Amino acid sequence: MNVFRKIFSGRHGDFAKFVAWTTGIFILLMIFWPGNNVIRWIGAAVEIKKEEKEIREYQQQINDMNERIRMLTSDRDTLEKFAREQFNLAEPGDDVYIIEE
């Protein structure tokens, strides 16, 4: 603390005070000035993180769908099971039960 007192009351004290005030005003302007400011930068960084997470989730969904497509096009049993479940298809001789609610 004694060092700061010596700087501000010494030979160049007025200049040191001017530099301190100018730096303080500049920092306040950088934080609160409308437009491109620190608060907007932080908000943009948060938004970017959120969007990147969403991209990763969509990429995982795409990979899952591609794997499912590969399975349906290469394995007849999987395709048959899918058709039965999704479209209520049955083979001749299967027992079909209709449940009404």
Secondary structure as UniProt FT lines:
FT   HELIX           2..9
FT   TURN            11..12
FT   HELIX           13..32
FT   HELIX           38..74
FT   HELIX           76..87
FT   TURN            92..93
//
